Amino acid sequence: MTDRDWYDDTDYEDAVDRAERMTRVGWGAIAGLTGLLSIGVIAVVVVCVAVVIGMAYVVVAMP
């Protein structure tokens, strides 16, 4: 037989530890991608506002 007793839960505990670790990695990836997408959206908005301001300046500056 084996040296492990009938109440040995090491396999279960290892599986739970791996699942928790992968859950943390997954949430970290989700948070990172969300942050990058947010920065991208903010950059697009800033560029669009700059273009609108530039166009308004050109229209106002025309004689």
N, C-alpha and C positions, 0 to 999 in steps of 0.2 A: 504494500500500500504506500501511500505517500506520507510525508511528515506533516502535512497540513491537516488541521482538524476540520470537522464538519462546519464550524462556524467561522471559518477563515474567509474574510471578505476582501482580501487584498486585490483580487482581480476586479471586483466591483469598484473598489475605491480608486484603483488606477484608471479605470474607464471614466469615472466621474471626474477625476483630476484632469484627464485629457480633454473631456468635453468642456469643462470650465475654462481651460486654457484656450481652446479653440474659440469659445464664445467671446472671450476677451479680445482675441486677435480679430475676430469678425467685427465686433463693435468698434474696435480701433480703426479698422479699414473703412467702415461706414462713416465714422466721424471724420477721418482724414479726407475722404472723397467729397463729403459734404462741405468741408472747409474749403477745399480747392475749387469746387463749383461755385461757392459763394464768392470767393475772391474773383473768379472769372466773371461772374455776373456784375459785380461791383465795377470791375475794369471796363466792361462793355458800356455800362451806364455812364461812367466818367467820360469815355471817349465820345459817346453820343452827345452828352451835354457840351463837351468842348467843341464838337462840330456845329451844334446849334448856335453856340455863342460866336463862333467864327463866322458863320453865315450871317448872323444878325449884324455883326461888325461890318462885313462887306456890304450889306444892304444899306446900312446907315452911312457908311463912308463914301458911297457913290455920290458924285456931284449932280 
